[in-house]
Amino acid sequence: MATANHQALFLDNIILIAGNLAVSDQQKKEDRIRMWVNAESTVLELITKRNLKKIQIYAASGRKVIENIRPKTKIDISTLSPGMYFTSIETDDGKTVTSKFVKK
């Protein structure tokens, strides 16, 4: 509905779910893996409290360009061409985290 100076939007069947932050939610936040590319676009840096088992990096075409067993928190990406890449990070507890990054 609209008037000369006001607009209104009417919605029906809205469900609002509210709750408290549970311990498991906080645990998930602490277990996350954060990553970014340094300013020179030569190193992919990882920050995590998890033990990493393996990281695989794929080009946007799907071709695997890096596989690193027992990776450190800094991975050399200086030989990669600029573009978007996808990561698959496996942890010692068997979980796999996927993400993406852009190399400039």
C-alpha positions in Angstrom: 0.0 0.0 0.0 1.3 3.4 -0.8 0.3 7.0 0.0 1.8 10.3 -1.1 4.6 10.2 1.5 4.6 6.7 2.9 4.9 3.1 1.7 3.8 0.1 3.7 4.5 -3.6 3.1 2.2 -6.2 4.6 3.6 -9.7 5.1 1.8 -12.8 6.3 3.0 -16.2 7.7 6.2 -14.8 9.3 7.9 -17.0 11.8 10.4 -15.5 14.2 12.6 -18.0 16.1 14.5 -16.5 19.0 16.8 -18.3 21.4 19.8 -18.0 23.5 23.4 -18.6 22.4 24.0 -22.2 23.4 27.4 -23.8 24.3 27.4 -25.7 21.0 27.0 -22.4 19.1 30.0 -20.9 20.8 31.9 -24.1 20.3 31.3 -23.9 16.5 32.6 -20.3 16.5 35.8 -21.4 18.3 36.4 -24.3 15.9 36.1 -22.3 12.7 39.0 -21.9 10.3 39.7 -18.4 9.2 41.8 -17.7 6.1 42.9 -14.8 4.0 45.5 -13.9 1.3 48.3 -11.6 2.3 48.6 -8.1 0.6 51.2 -9.4 -1.9 48.9 -12.3 -2.9 51.7 -14.8 -2.3 50.6 -16.6 0.9 47.3 -18.0 2.0 47.2 -17.7 5.8 45.0 -19.9 8.1 44.1 -19.4 11.7 42.5 -22.2 13.6 42.7 -24.1 16.8 42.1 -27.4 14.9 44.9 -29.7 13.8 44.9 -29.7 10.0 45.4 -33.0 8.1 45.2 -31.9 4.5 44.4 -28.9 2.3 43.5 -29.0 -1.3 43.2 -25.9 -3.5 41.2 -26.0 -6.7 41.1 -23.5 -9.6 37.6 -22.3 -10.7 37.8 -24.8 -13.5 37.9 -27.6 -10.9 41.5 -28.6 -11.5 43.5 -29.3 -8.3 46.4 -26.9 -8.2 47.8 -27.6 -4.7 47.6 -30.5 -2.3 49.3 -30.2 1.0 49.5 -32.9 3.6 50.0 -31.7 7.2 49.8 -28.1 6.1 51.2 -25.2 8.1 49.3 -22.1 8.8 50.9 -20.3 5.8 50.6 -21.8 2.3 52.6 -20.5 -0.6 50.3 -19.5 -3.5 52.8 -17.3 -5.3 52.8 -19.7 -8.4 49.0 -19.5 -8.8 47.5 -17.2 -11.5 45.1 -14.5 -10.4 41.6 -15.7 -10.0 39.1 -17.5 -7.7 40.1 -20.7 -5.9 38.2 -23.1 -3.8 39.7 -24.9 -0.7 38.9 -28.2 0.9 40.5 -28.4 4.4 40.4 -31.7 6.2 41.0 -31.7 10.0 42.4 -34.5 12.2 38.9 -35.1 13.6 37.7 -36.0 10.1 35.7 -32.9 9.3 36.0 -31.1 6.0 35.7 -27.4 5.6 35.2 -25.8 2.2 35.8 -22.2 1.4 37.0 -19.9 -1.4 39.5 -17.1 -1.9 40.5 -14.7 -4.6 44.1 -14.2 -5.6 44.8 -10.8 -7.2 
